[in-house]
Amino acid sequence: MPAAPDPGSESRRWIRYEIDCRVKLTCTRQGKRLVKYGRAQDMSIGGMLLTAPTEFFEGERVELEFTPPNLPETLSLSGVVRQRIGAYSYGVEFREVTEAQLKLIHRLFEVLNVLDSLK
């Protein structure tokens, strides 16, 4: 189910899909591992918009781990925070996506499209 168009959607490289699931976020700061949890709001092949009750910084590398809705597999992806939107929402760009991860992402989007068509 593609997310509603937003003012910047004309310049987007990929279609965004609405998604709601818990995301484990891990980063390293000053040699210490920080683990927080947030929620995904939408996702594309290239990244994710998520909300997390903590402060992340533009350019910060994060590890994302989540189980997409309606799929049994857990997806682990590396990313970098590209922008902060409001107080606790962040745009994260995926990095170093493997073929297996890409295949799972495509399968997730297929499931979301089918579910959306049943509405």
C-alpha positions in Angstrom: 0.0 0.0 0.0 1.9 3.0 -1.2 2.0 5.9 1.2 0.1 9.0 0.5 1.9 11.4 -1.8 3.8 14.2 0.0 5.1 17.5 -1.3 8.6 16.0 -2.1 7.3 12.8 -3.7 8.0 13.9 -7.3 11.7 13.7 -6.5 11.6 10.3 -4.8 13.5 7.5 -6.4 11.3 4.7 -5.0 7.7 4.2 -4.1 7.1 4.3 -0.4 4.8 1.8 1.3 3.0 2.4 4.6 4.3 0.0 7.2 3.8 -0.3 11.0 6.2 -2.5 12.9 8.6 -2.3 15.8 12.2 -1.6 14.9 15.3 -2.3 17.0 17.8 0.5 16.4 21.5 0.0 17.3 24.3 2.5 17.0 27.7 3.1 18.6 28.5 6.4 20.3 31.8 7.1 22.1 32.6 3.4 22.0 29.3 2.4 23.7 26.6 0.4 22.0 23.2 2.1 22.2 20.0 0.1 21.7 16.6 1.8 21.3 13.3 0.8 19.9 11.1 2.7 17.5 8.3 2.2 14.9 8.5 2.2 11.2 6.0 4.5 9.4 6.9 3.9 5.8 9.5 2.1 3.7 10.9 2.0 0.2 13.7 0.0 -1.4 16.1 2.6 -0.4 15.1 3.5 3.2 12.6 3.9 6.0 10.9 6.7 7.9 10.7 5.8 11.6 9.9 7.3 14.9 12.1 6.7 17.9 12.1 8.2 21.4 15.7 9.2 21.3 18.0 11.5 19.4 19.8 10.4 16.4 22.1 12.6 14.3 22.3 13.2 10.6 25.0 11.0 9.2 24.9 8.5 12.1 25.1 4.9 11.1 22.4 2.6 12.6 21.6 -1.0 12.4 17.9 -1.8 12.0 16.2 -5.0 12.9 12.5 -5.8 12.5 10.0 -8.4 11.5 7.9 -7.0 8.7 4.1 -7.4 9.0 2.8 -10.6 7.5 6.2 -12.1 7.0 7.9 -14.6 9.4 11.5 -13.5 8.7 13.4 -10.9 10.6 15.1 -8.3 8.5 18.4 -6.8 9.6 19.7 -3.8 7.6 22.4 -1.2 7.9 21.6 2.4 7.4 22.5 6.0 7.9 20.3 8.8 9.3 19.7 11.2 6.4 17.3 13.6 8.0 15.4 14.4 11.2 11.8 15.3 10.8 10.2 16.9 13.8 11.1 15.8 17.3 11.6 12.1 16.9 11.1 11.0 13.3 14.0 10.1 11.1 14.6 9.3 7.5 17.1 6.4 7.3 18.8 5.4 4.0 19.6 1.7 3.7 23.3 0.8 3.0 25.0 -2.3 1.8 21.8 -4.2 1.1 22.4 -7.9 0.1 20.5 -9.8 -2.6 18.8 -11.8 0.1 17.7 -8.7 2.0 16.5 -7.1 -1.3 14.5 -10.2 -2.1 12.8 -10.1 1.3 12.0 -6.4 0.8 10.4 -7.1 -2.6 8.4 -9.9 -1.1 7.2 -7.6 1.7 6.0 -5.0 -0.9 4.2 -7.8 -2.9 2.3 -8.8 0.3 1.5 -5.2 1.1 0.2 -4.7 -2.5 -2.0 -7.8 -2.3 -3.4 -6.7 1.1 -4.1 -3.2 -0.2 -6.0 -4.7 -3.2 -8.3 -6.6 -0.8 -9.5 -3.4 0.9 
